[in-house]
Amino acid sequence: MKYVYFDAKAGLSGDMILGALLDLGFSPAKFRARMAELTLPARIQIKDVKRSHLRALKVDVLVKGQKSGARKWKDIESFIKKSPFSASVKARGLAVFERLFKAEAKVHGCAFPETHLHEVGADDALIDVLGCSYLVEELKISEFYASPLNVGEGWVKTSHGVLPVPPPAVTELLKGIPVYSAGPKAELVTPTGAAIVSTLVEKFIPFPELTYEKIGSGAGSRDFHGFPNILRIFYGGAGQFSADKKVYLIEAAIDDSNPQVLAGFMDRALEIGALDAFLTPVVMKKNRLATKLTLMAELDKMEALITAVFRETSSIGVRYFPVERRALERTVRKIRLLGKDIGIKVSRLEGEDVNIQPEFSDCLKLARKKGLPVKEVLRMAIQEYSKKS
């Protein structure tokens, strides 16, 4: 199975998501043929375009004749259930439209069954949503992540008149999702785009450490000067992505804590999940002797560690920042020494063992049990490992 990461620095829309997914290498002819089975009065145009001198794939759904009227939930539900797609594609499409209807009902103060959609219930929106759902299945995508969303600013014309950016339905759809505004004064996240990502995406995180196989670029309708209106999708094996892999340092300078408390907190921090923890003597303002507490942690452990610092030390403030880290591939192997199992930590570089260290706590226990110097047990452990490898 695969993952995708939406890099939404220029926002996103239904057609931008479609373009980026198709740009991963899916056959445009096959896509058009499958969408034609919906028997909607629309033609799909797929072409390479430039946005601020950068190439991307643009998808336009050209509706023939008059646009369809406003649709209620029962109309959309019936249409999708009768569509010629798999159960999972239908379920994904229904989930996206259900979020749209709930958002519209909330902002207009209407009952859900009576709520109707204009632009986002039209034929082109149906193709955007069902087309994305179909491509997700065809591309075997099981995990979805995204950057914080750039929503733009200004005003946008809708069937309900001129509305502020982001429009009310979008603000409702993006509750709990990190957003910001940068770039041109324009609507950068559309209701359809907001509904799709808020339904699919598990985590919204800054650009993480990842290993990807392909990049898809989907173009927005407008070409802004000096601002590439492009959604990029990074695509790769699900096992190669970790949303929490970025490493942070958490620091606090403490000048009023019992050293025994700080010593005990070090063990507590490692229990919570800190990758490393250490104390450094420092001189603070007014020439006060103090201790700097430093913790290294992955993103998913940050909140618990910061809370623990406040609860279990006298610190009243911390600072944290991302850091780059390079680590060797590490494994722990077992050897049998004097009747006891000893862990051996082996670090490898380009397939070669470059660092071999016995687990000190294992060696210490064995040394005390046998009445031997611990340095002798360490030497014996390395020697025994060398015989076995």
C-alpha positions in Angstrom: 0.0 0.0 0.0 1.0 3.6 -0.6 0.9 7.0 1.2 0.5 10.5 -0.2 1.6 13.8 1.3 -0.2 16.9 0.1 2.1 19.9 -0.1 -0.5 22.6 0.0 1.6 25.8 0.1 -0.6 27.2 -2.8 -3.8 25.8 -1.3 -5.9 23.1 -3.1 -9.1 22.4 -4.9 -10.8 19.3 -6.3 -9.3 19.8 -9.8 -5.8 20.4 -8.3 -6.1 17.1 -6.4 -7.3 15.3 -9.5 -4.4 16.8 -11.5 -1.8 15.8 -9.0 -3.1 12.3 -8.6 -3.2 11.8 -12.4 0.3 13.3 -12.7 1.6 10.3 -10.7 1.4 8.4 -13.9 -2.2 7.2 -14.2 -3.5 6.9 -17.8 -5.7 10.0 -18.7 -7.5 7.9 -21.3 -8.5 5.2 -18.7 -9.6 8.0 -16.3 -11.8 9.6 -18.9 -13.3 6.3 -19.9 -14.2 5.5 -16.2 -15.7 9.0 -15.6 -17.7 8.7 -18.8 -19.6 5.8 -17.1 -21.2 8.4 -14.9 -23.1 9.6 -18.0 -22.9 13.2 -16.9 -23.0 16.0 -19.6 -19.4 16.8 -19.2 -16.1 16.6 -21.0 -12.8 16.2 -19.2 -9.8 18.1 -20.5 -6.3 17.1 -19.2 -3.2 19.0 -20.3 0.2 20.2 -19.2 0.3 23.9 -18.2 2.8 26.3 -16.6 2.2 28.1 -13.4 4.8 30.8 -12.6 7.1 29.0 -15.1 6.6 25.6 -13.5 4.9 22.6 -15.2 1.8 21.0 -13.8 -1.2 18.9 -14.9 -4.4 20.8 -15.3 -7.8 19.1 -15.2 -10.9 20.9 -16.5 -14.3 19.5 -16.3 -16.3 21.2 -19.1 -20.0 20.9 -18.5 -22.1 20.8 -21.7 -25.3 23.0 -21.8 -26.8 24.4 -18.7 -25.3 23.6 -15.4 -27.3 21.3 -13.1 -29.5 22.9 -10.5 -28.9 22.8 -6.7 -28.8 19.3 -5.3 -29.9 18.0 -1.9 -28.2 15.2 0.1 -30.8 12.6 -1.2 -29.9 13.5 -4.8 -26.2 13.1 -4.3 -26.6 9.9 -2.2 -28.8 8.3 -4.8 -26.5 9.3 -7.7 -23.3 7.9 -6.0 -25.0 4.7 -4.9 -26.1 4.0 -8.5 -22.6 4.9 -9.9 -20.6 2.1 -11.5 -17.8 2.1 -8.9 -16.6 -0.2 -6.1 -18.1 0.0 -2.7 -15.0 1.7 -1.3 -15.0 4.4 -3.9 -18.7 5.1 -3.3 -18.2 5.2 0.5 -15.3 7.6 0.2 -17.3 9.9 -2.1 -20.3 9.8 0.2 -18.1 10.7 3.2 -16.8 13.7 1.3 -20.2 15.0 0.3 -21.6 14.3 3.8 -19.0 16.6 5.3 -19.9 19.2 2.7 -23.6 19.1 3.4 -23.0 19.2 7.2 -20.8 22.3 6.8 -23.4 24.1 4.6 -26.2 23.2 7.0 -24.2 24.6 9.9 -23.3 27.9 8.3 -26.7 28.5 6.7 -28.7 27.3 9.8 -30.6 24.7 7.7 -31.7 21.2 8.5 -29.4 18.6 6.9 -32.1 17.1 4.6 -33.1 20.5 3.3 -29.6 21.8 2.7 -28.7 22.2 -1.0 -25.4 22.7 -2.8 -24.9 24.9 -5.8 -21.3 25.0 -7.1 -20.1 22.1 -5.0 -23.1 19.9 -5.9 -22.7 20.5 -9.6 -21.6 17.9 -12.2 -18.0 19.0 -12.2 -17.8 18.7 -8.4 -19.2 15.2 -8.7 -16.4 14.3 -11.1 -13.8 15.9 -8.8 -14.9 14.0 -5.8 -15.6 10.6 -7.4 -12.6 10.9 -9.6 -10.3 11.5 -6.6 -12.0 8.6 -4.8 -11.4 6.3 -7.9 -7.8 7.3 -8.3 -7.1 6.7 -4.6 -8.3 3.1 -5.0 -6.4 2.6 -8.3 -3.2 4.0 -6.9 -3.5 1.9 -3.8 -3.3 4.8 -1.4 -4.0 3.9 2.2 -2.5 6.7 4.2 -3.0 10.5 3.7 -1.0 13.4 5.2 -0.9 17.1 4.4 0.9 20.3 5.2 -0.9 23.1 7.0 -3.2 24.7 4.4 -2.7 28.1 2.8 -6.2 29.4 2.6 -5.5 32.8 0.9 -7.3 36.0 1.6 -9.6 38.6 0.2 -13.1 38.0 -1.2 -14.8 35.4 -3.5 -18.0 35.5 -5.6 -20.4 32.7 -4.9 -24.1 31.9 -5.5 -24.7 33.4 -2.1 -23.0 36.7 -3.1 -19.5 38.0 -2.2 -18.0 36.2 0.8 -14.7 36.6 2.7 -11.9 34.2 2.2 -11.9 31.6 3.5 -15.7 31.3 2.9 -17.9 30.1 5.8 -18.2 26.5 4.5 -14.5 26.2 4.2 -13.9 27.6 7.7 -16.4 25.0 9.1 -14.7 22.1 7.1 -11.3 23.1 8.4 -12.0 23.2 12.1 -9.1 21.7 14.0 -6.8 21.8 10.9 -3.8 24.1 10.9 -4.3 27.0 8.3 -2.5 30.2 7.4 -2.7 33.0 4.8 0.2 33.9 2.4 0.6 35.0 -1.2 -2.0 36.5 -3.5 -5.3 37.9 -2.4 -7.5 35.0 -3.6 -9.4 31.9 -2.5 -6.8 29.2 -2.4 -8.7 26.4 -0.6 -12.1 25.7 -2.2 -15.0 23.9 -0.4 -14.5 20.8 -2.5 -10.7 20.7 -1.8 -11.4 21.3 1.9 -13.9 18.5 2.0 -11.7 16.0 0.3 -8.6 16.6 2.5 -10.5 17.0 5.7 -12.1 13.6 5.0 -9.0 11.7 3.9 -6.0 13.2 5.7 -4.9 11.7 9.0 -2.4 14.3 10.1 -1.6 17.9 9.0 2.1 18.4 9.7 5.0 20.6 8.3 7.0 18.9 5.6 8.3 15.7 7.3 11.2 13.4 6.7 10.0 11.0 4.0 11.1 8.7 1.3 9.0 9.1 -1.9 8.8 7.4 -5.3 6.9 9.9 -7.4 5.8 13.6 -7.3 2.5 14.7 -8.9 1.8 18.3 -9.7 -1.8 19.6 -10.1 -2.4 23.1 -11.4 -4.9 25.6 -10.1 -7.0 27.7 -12.5 -5.2 31.0 -12.1 -1.6 31.8 -12.9 -0.3 34.2 -10.3 2.9 36.2 -10.9 5.7 34.9 -8.9 3.5 32.4 -7.0 3.3 28.8 -8.4 -0.4 27.9 -8.1 0.4 24.2 -7.8 -0.5 21.4 -5.5 2.4 18.8 -5.1 1.7 15.3 -4.0 4.5 13.1 -2.7 3.8 9.4 -3.2 5.6 6.4 -1.8 5.4 3.1 0.1 3.4 3.4 3.3 6.2 1.8 5.3 8.6 4.5 4.2 6.7 7.4 5.8 6.6 8.4 9.5 4.6 11.4 10.3 6.4 11.8 13.6 10.0 11.2 12.4 11.1 14.8 12.6 13.2 15.3 15.8 13.0 18.3 18.2 15.1 19.6 21.0 13.3 20.8 24.1 15.3 23.0 26.5 14.8 24.6 29.8 17.2 26.5 32.0 16.5 25.9 35.7 18.2 27.7 38.6 15.8 26.8 41.5 15.5 23.0 41.5 16.8 20.3 43.8 19.4 18.3 41.9 17.8 15.1 43.1 14.5 16.2 41.4 16.3 16.8 38.1 18.2 13.5 38.4 14.9 11.6 38.9 13.3 13.5 36.0 15.9 12.2 33.6 14.6 8.6 34.0 11.0 9.9 33.8 11.7 11.6 30.5 13.2 8.5 29.0 10.2 6.5 30.2 7.9 8.9 28.4 9.8 8.5 25.1 12.7 11.0 24.9 15.3 9.8 22.5 18.0 11.4 24.7 18.1 13.5 27.9 21.0 15.3 29.5 21.8 18.1 32.0 24.4 20.8 31.4 25.8 23.3 34.0 25.2 26.9 32.8 25.5 30.5 34.1 22.2 32.4 33.7 21.5 36.2 34.1 22.7 37.8 37.3 25.5 35.2 37.2 23.3 32.5 38.7 24.6 29.0 38.5 21.9 26.8 36.8 21.2 23.6 35.0 20.1 23.4 31.3 17.8 20.5 30.8 17.9 19.2 27.2 15.5 16.5 25.7 15.5 15.1 22.2 12.2 13.7 21.0 10.1 12.9 18.0 7.0 14.9 17.3 4.4 12.6 18.8 6.2 12.6 22.2 6.6 16.4 22.4 3.4 17.3 24.2 3.8 14.6 26.9 7.4 15.6 27.6 6.7 19.4 27.8 3.8 18.6 30.2 6.1 16.5 32.3 8.7 19.2 32.5 6.1 21.6 33.9 4.7 19.1 36.3 7.8 17.5 37.6 10.4 20.3 37.6 10.4 24.0 38.7 10.7 25.2 35.1 8.1 27.8 34.0 9.0 27.9 30.4 10.6 25.7 27.7 11.8 26.3 24.1 11.8 23.8 21.4 13.0 23.7 17.8 13.5 21.1 15.0 16.9 19.6 14.5 18.5 17.5 11.8 19.8 14.1 12.9 21.7 11.3 11.2 21.8 8.0 12.9 23.3 4.6 12.0 21.1 1.6 11.4 21.1 -0.2 14.8 20.1 -3.7 15.9 20.3 -5.5 19.2 21.6 -9.1 19.2 21.9 -11.6 22.0 24.8 -13.7 23.1 25.1 -16.3 25.8 27.9 -15.5 28.3 28.5 -17.5 31.6 25.0 -18.8 31.5 23.3 -15.4 31.0 21.9 -13.5 27.9 23.8 -10.3 27.1 22.5 -7.8 24.6 24.9 -6.5 22.0 24.1 -3.2 20.3 25.4 -3.3 16.7 25.5 -0.1 14.5 26.0 -0.5 10.8 27.1 1.9 8.0 26.5 0.8 4.4 26.1 -2.8 5.5 29.2 -2.9 7.7 29.4 -3.2 11.5 31.1 -0.1 12.7 30.2 0.0 16.4 29.7 -2.9 18.7 28.8 -2.3 22.3 27.5 -4.8 25.0 24.5 -3.6 27.0 26.2 -2.2 30.1 23.3 -3.0 32.5 23.4 -6.7 31.4 27.1 -6.8 31.9 26.9 -5.1 35.3 24.4 -7.6 36.6 26.5 -10.5 35.4 29.7 -9.0 36.9 28.1 -8.6 40.3 26.7 -12.1 40.2 30.0 -13.7 39.3 32.2 -11.4 41.3 34.1 -10.1 38.3 35.2 -6.6 37.2 32.6 -5.2 34.9 35.4 -4.2 32.4 36.3 -7.9 32.2 32.7 -8.9 31.4 32.5 -6.2 28.7 35.7 -7.5 27.1 34.4 -11.1 27.3 31.1 -10.1 25.7 32.7 -8.5 22.7 35.0 -11.4 22.3 32.1 -13.9 22.4 30.2 -11.8 19.9 33.2 -11.8 17.6 33.3 -15.6 17.6 29.6 -15.9 16.7 29.6 -13.3 13.9 
